């Protein structure tokens, strides 16, 4: 009988000299939290004992924080993980080395399970990277079913919610695979918990940030731009999700100025203009970026920005230039 992906990964992790950390991207969103929790359960059931979920930056989104409480997710901030060191191994979940949204912690990244664009051979001993999937939660759910392991109700519910959130209720980038995993999880889940999470997606603090950001919105044809204060990645993306729902707006470039540079979040519902292509054009020659056809992110380090260049004008000029070029080509 051939080994499953879980069998292979467990065999590798049994060789770990010390602890095994599951590491999602820096500011875990519901998909990252759910897939990390699912992987934690699977590995712990297979005897991987020195195990924890570690992330690097503060979680601010209301629904993400509620997930941690509701599902009792065993997470720890990297700064608080006193035993984290070079002798430890990491399994990257909903992330890959080389992306701007993940910190290179002092661990050996032995594996990656992800649904984003493939970043190439990064020296992992194991990888399950499926860019065609709309969520990492669907991939982890597949691991459960592939191994005939029924997820506990809380884990199934978390994975169901992760799929819903990353595919915007199965309307954004959802593949047949995501839909199949959603329906297999549905009967195993607690829908009351989903309803509770749906009622905790925006905090009062979020409203204040969004209110300030929405005052900055500028629309050019089907393009919209908005600038937020220094917020984390999940809030930046969530603001873009709201603006892309405005009538006539199909592409949103949301950005936040941080001490170390500029964080970008792009949303697109246009068939002609892909979010990942646009963000790569925006950061060309000065930063890094990537993602999916419908949503993508990027980062421009502060040292790569000329003091003589007005940021807002620079981004708008590049985005409009790309938009016009794509329209000419079609």
C-alpha angles and dihedrals in degrees: 000000000000121000121254123228089259091053091052095047093047091051089053095046092051085071092058110127093215137343128000117218125195106214123193122182117297099270104032114217123197093278092051092045093048096046091046091051091048092050091047090055094047095048094044090051088054094054104265098142110171092066136143141155113239131188133175113219138044118280110225106162111108097223093048091052091047090052091056090054099038096049096032091234110196098228132153132187112245090235089058096046097098094178095051109123150136092283091062126090127221133208108203113217123190086357144073135204111265096040118120092231099065129071119224099238121194093266137101107256097218099170144014130204110184148138100210127101112301110259094198133249106337097171098266118156089214135020137175105182118164113175089178090068118091094213140023089223089067090054092051091046087054089056090057094051094041089058096040090243115145109217116233113257093257093050092046089050093049091050091047090052091046090056092047094051099044093047094040092242093324093304101101122063092330113157128200085258093059091047092049092050090046093056093044090053096043098079090046094052137088104239091190087065090051089052090051092051091048087056092052103052098109128040127203088253089053090053091055092050092046092048091055092044095049089057087064096053115128122182127205112181103305093342122098128188129195132175122210132192116255098302131154124265097264094054091047092054093043091054089052090051090057095048094047087061090064112111111263095014115112102157128045129188110193118181140177129199112228133180092258099038147298124316117205132197120186129192125186134180091173120113090207099049120049119204093225093052092048096049091049089053091049094053098036110138095003111051149356132272146156145136139128135330091260103034134022142159139211144179133213114196114230093239090061093059118089114231088223092057119090105224098213093050092046094054095042093048092051094045094049091045090053092045093052092046092052092048091051091050092052 
